[in-house]
Amino acid sequence: MFEVNGVYANRKGEYTVLSINPPKMRVRYADGTEAELKMELQERIWENILVEREAEKASRRKKRGKKGIGYYIKVVNIPEEDDLTFPGWPERVVMGPPPETAISLNQDDRLIFYDMESKTFFAVATVTGPGKTANPQKYFFTAVAEKREFFPIDVDAAAIKLEHGAPVEAIELESQPNFRHLELEPESFLPINEDDFELLAEALSEVAEDELEDDSLLADFIEEEEEI
């Protein structure tokens, strides 16, 4: 069951398997500490954790189904402002929230993409299908977990150039009043209400329309889409 370099968890937290020497294995926890663990015991613990996580996800989906469509700010990190490229974007997928969070992403949920480096909102998207489990490295993510859920998206509107997006200073969010002061993490999701979503979506739709009126930008956009 266990594999070297595989990531698992027990009641202490997540750990990476360093070596296997049955009936024990050596592991390293996220805080850097190492330990020798009995494989049989850890297998039972891991199986229980998987069952608990699935039950929690089912519970969140049930609650989520009663609430309808969810609206979220999707935080990403774009190193190069001139190059609108980051993990998952070319493939039009987003990595779902970690299993331990209270957020459960679903088909038809709406997303506003936000770049934490430039502090700019730049795209509107819709989740178009259920999540599928995959290795994050498939989409060039560097997540700790060995497997995560990925959701397909359709981009409804997006700034062709990041500098033309909506800066955070120009937006006041009722549901996230302290947003600009938060210490954000890449690939995180922040829930917002429908009014805030519509405010941002309208602003970004206007940005996209203005950009497409420029023939030179339109040509660049077509070339980029063909490359994708």
Beta strands, then each sheet from edge to edge (+ up, - down):
strand 1: 7-10
strand 2: 13-21
strand 3: 24-29
strand 4: 34-38
strand 5: 71-76
strand 6: 93-95
strand 7: 110-115
strand 8: 120-127
strand 9: 132-134
strand 10: 148-158
strand 11: 166-167
strand 12: 189-191
sheet 1: 1+ 2- 3+ 4-
sheet 2: 6+ 10- 8+ 7- 5- 12+
sheet 3: 6+ 10- 9+
sheet 4: 6+ 10- 8+ 11-
end
